[in-house]
Amino acid sequence: MLKIELVPDLDHCIETVTKREYDETLRCLLATPEGDQELEKRLELLSIFLEMIDFRKLRRESEKYLVEGRKVKFVFHLEGRTPKYEMITT
């Protein structure tokens, strides 16, 4: 199962981090002449999350920890076609 770990901070919310990761993955995929199945799957997963996840909710969940100086990491994956995530704080 493909999992994507993204780390927001006080300057870049989880939505911004996800969009940047999508853009970077797309750039890498376009630069690969033969294509890359792993990058294609990653791009698809990021696209699904950008379309379906309530990023306001994720910001609310994570900002309180970020303001306290804690690190937050989101781990995205699919269960079937349903986007799921886990938030890990340290």
C-alpha positions as CSV (number, residue, x, y, z in Angstrom):
1,M,0.0,0.0,0.0
2,L,1.3,3.4,-1.0
3,K,1.6,5.9,1.8
4,I,2.6,9.5,1.6
5,E,4.1,11.4,4.5
6,L,3.7,15.2,4.5
7,V,4.9,17.6,7.2
8,P,3.2,21.0,7.6
9,D,4.6,23.8,9.7
10,L,3.4,27.2,10.8
11,D,4.4,28.8,7.5
12,H,2.9,26.1,5.2
13,C,-0.4,24.4,6.0
14,I,-1.1,20.8,5.0
15,E,-3.0,21.9,1.9
16,T,0.0,23.9,0.7
17,V,2.4,21.1,1.4
18,T,0.1,18.7,-0.5
19,K,-0.1,21.0,-3.5
20,R,3.6,21.4,-3.6
21,E,4.2,17.7,-3.4
22,Y,1.7,17.2,-6.2
23,D,3.5,19.8,-8.3
24,E,6.9,18.2,-7.6
25,T,5.7,14.7,-8.4
26,L,4.2,15.9,-11.6
27,R,7.5,17.6,-12.6
28,C,9.4,14.4,-11.9
29,L,6.9,12.3,-13.8
30,L,7.1,14.6,-16.9
31,A,10.9,14.6,-16.8
32,T,10.9,10.7,-16.9
33,P,10.7,9.8,-20.6
34,E,9.6,6.2,-20.0
35,G,7.2,7.1,-17.2
36,D,7.3,5.7,-13.7
37,Q,4.5,3.7,-12.2
38,E,5.4,4.6,-8.7
39,L,5.3,8.3,-9.5
40,E,2.0,7.8,-11.4
41,K,0.5,6.1,-8.3
42,R,1.8,8.9,-6.0
43,L,0.4,11.6,-8.3
44,E,-3.0,9.8,-8.4
45,L,-3.1,9.6,-4.6
46,L,-2.2,13.2,-4.1
47,S,-4.8,14.2,-6.6
48,I,-7.5,12.2,-4.8
49,F,-6.5,13.9,-1.5
50,L,-6.6,17.4,-3.0
51,E,-10.1,16.7,-4.4
52,M,-11.6,14.9,-1.4
53,I,-10.0,15.8,1.9
54,D,-11.4,18.6,4.1
55,F,-8.2,20.6,4.5
56,R,-9.8,23.0,6.9
57,K,-10.4,20.2,9.3
58,L,-6.8,19.0,9.0
59,R,-5.5,22.6,9.6
60,R,-7.7,22.8,12.8
61,E,-6.4,19.5,14.0
62,S,-2.7,20.3,13.4
63,E,-2.4,24.0,14.1
64,K,-2.9,23.6,17.9
65,Y,0.1,21.3,18.0
66,L,2.2,23.4,15.7
67,V,1.6,26.5,17.8
68,E,2.8,24.5,20.8
69,G,6.1,23.9,19.0
70,R,5.3,20.2,18.3
71,K,6.0,18.5,14.9
72,V,3.0,17.2,12.9
73,K,3.1,14.6,10.2
74,F,0.2,13.4,8.1
75,V,0.3,9.9,6.5
76,F,-2.0,9.6,3.5
77,H,-3.2,6.3,2.0
78,L,-6.2,4.8,0.3
79,E,-8.4,2.0,1.5
80,G,-10.1,0.9,-1.7
81,R,-10.9,4.3,-3.3
82,T,-11.5,6.0,0.1
83,P,-8.8,8.5,1.2
84,K,-7.6,7.9,4.8
85,Y,-5.0,9.7,6.9
86,E,-3.2,9.5,10.2
87,M,-1.9,12.5,12.0
88,I,1.2,11.9,14.1
89,T,2.6,14.4,16.6
90,T,5.9,14.5,18.3
